[in-house]
Amino acid sequence: MMMHVPAWSAYPWLRHGFSERRGGVSTVYGAACEEDGDLNLGFTAADDRALVVRNRAVAAKALAGETPVQLVVAHQVHGTHIERLRGDDCRFKTADGRPLEADGLMTDRPDLLLGVQAADCVPVLAADTRLRVVAAFHAGWRGTVAGIVEQGIGRMRAEFGSAPEDLTAAIGPAIGVCCYGVGEAVETRFRETFSYAATLFEQRGGGLHLDLAEANRRQLLAAGLAAERIFLMDACTACTWLAGRRRFFSHRAEQGNTGRAMGLIGIAEGA
Ligand SMILES: [Zn+2]
């Protein structure tokens, strides 16, 4: 149900996981029965909202047990806005009352669970293991080329005084370079933005492929994180579907008709 970063078990206060497909109650995306349904964590148009609510409760319980936690999920817009969650007043809305629209969330408050949704896009989790601060970012190609992860680490430094050497990050399951064919316009955007862009693209089967996970790893390195504190889940969301294994949701492999996984991170109080 959840992938974890083995090295992060050294931090008992740190709750985290990348959700997988099995273990929920949704059946709209092809799961045979509710007993082993899909853990769809996104309020997608096709799925029953009540089932997604149950799935979200299952995911929260998997990470926090019986401790009540507040799952915070923003409306994602492939941008670079990052919201710092300070307290009850802004859990789901911005200070001026609008719904939370962001592709990054961060907090130092315990018993919140920050969630970013993905179905091929890259969920990136980060933690300051000295100050006990956590963050989650959603990085599709647009967010990646806009630098959300590098900016997000910058925000952690600015908001909390995080030092890069105290930061660790995990890059979740996402569409791999094996399956992520892109057009030349995408490559052009990357080349205009990153000096290392050439290392992110490969010719495969006559087409241009982008390594989105590596692109985000480069941003974490550029932001000052040590290479050995950056962890890659190294699983392609599209391959597993095409191979007939129901392990992840893949927007591309399933032609858009799919659910959403989440990268989840939070702070356990008193641990
Ligand atoms: Zn693949």
Residues whose N, C-alpha, C, O or C-beta is under 5 A from the ligand:
A	BS01	ZN	G176 C178 C179 C236 A238 C239
